[in-house]
C-alpha cells in the first residue's frame, strides 16, 4: 500500500514539474535568441539649398563693418533626428560646427570671406550618419565689385599618399571663382612645408609628368590668381615616395 502511495506521489510531482516548465519561446512567441527588434533605418543625406553653390552671397543681414548673418537652408533628410553644419573659413581653414534639429540655421560670417559648408545627418537610433555635398560661398561685403577666387581644391595625389617606384607624378586640382575670371595657377612643390619652389605657372588645373625622386617627402600647393591680381592659396598636401 505504501509503495502505491509513493508511486502516485512521484507521478503527481512529475506532472507538476512538466506543467510549470517554460517553452523555448520568448515573451512575444519568438524563439529565444531573436532580438525581437526591427531593422534600424540609416539617415539619408540632406540636400543643400542656400547659400547657393560656389556663388556670391549678399542676402545676409549686415551686423557690423566686418560681419553679417546668413541663414543656411537644406532639405530634411529621412530618419534624421539631428543635423550638424560644418563651416570652414577657406582663408584660415578654421572649422566650426553647429547642431540643430531644424533645417535652417542663422550664422554670423565675416564679410569678404570665402567659406565651404556641409550638413551631416544623424539619428539617436544608430551611430551611422550621412553627409551632404560640400558647397562653397563668398560672403560679399558692400561695395565689392570683384571677388577673390576660392582657394584651389587639391585632388591628386591625395593627402598622405605613398608612391612606390616613382619617376613622375601628375598634379590635379579644382579651381573656382564667383566672377569666373581666374587667370592662372602658380604651382609650388618641394621638400619644404610650405613649399617655396615654383615648378610651373599654368592656366589649366593640372600639371603632368612632374619629376620625382625616391625616398622623399613632397609638399605641394596651388596659388590661384584672377584678372584683378587677387590671389588665394590652397592647403598644403604632402605625399611620399619609396
Buried (B, 14 or more C-beta within 10 A) or exposed (E): EEEEEEEEEEEEEEEEEEEEEEEEEEEEEEEEEEEEEEEEEBBBBBEBBBBEEBBBBBEBEEEEEEBBEBEBEBEEBEBBEBBBBBBBBBBEEEEEEBEEEEBEBEBBBBBBBBBBBBBBBBBEEEEEBBBBEBBBBBBBBEEBEEBBBBBBBBEEBEEEBEBEEBEEBEBBBEBBBBBEBBBBBBBBBBEEEEBEEEBEEBEEBBBEEBEBEEEBEBBBBBBBBBEEEBBBBBBBBBBBBE
